[in-house]
Amino acid sequence: MKFLRYILLLASATSLLFAAACSSSDDPELTTGQKMSKTWVITSGAPVDATGFEITFTTDDAGLPATYSVTPAGLDGLGMKPNYYSTTNSGSWEFNASETEITFEAGGAGESVVSVSGISETTLTLSWTAPKDLDKTAEEPYTYQLSPKN
């Protein structure tokens, strides 16, 4: 009878060890790029209505920034897209060292920089100021809150 109790105690202790080894805390933390790697839609912002705007970010296998593409629906004019110097709505993107800015087309003729804040898997805020020579109306900041596309 004592032997059976020790066997049950040993089995219980072993089960607890296996359960602890399978905890979710061992899951790798997503990189900021991986959190952003999806299609985003604008949920609010100013100075113009941007209904229909979408931006998709992708990352490479290491979770580092790779490509982006923009659907500028609802936005007319060069100053209304993050990559305001480019003639296309797709290309490469990268973070600065502190991950507070995104550079589109780094080092190229279409290079542009936007501020990024509030990065999570469910929220992204982008801000930029389009130069007056591109936006013709004013050199005012654009700030938009985005959420993942359903």
Summary of the structure (lengths in Angstrom):
residues: 150
radius of gyration: 23.2
end to end distance: 59.5
largest distance: 89.3
contacts: 383
relative contact order: 0.17
helix: 23%
strand: 35%
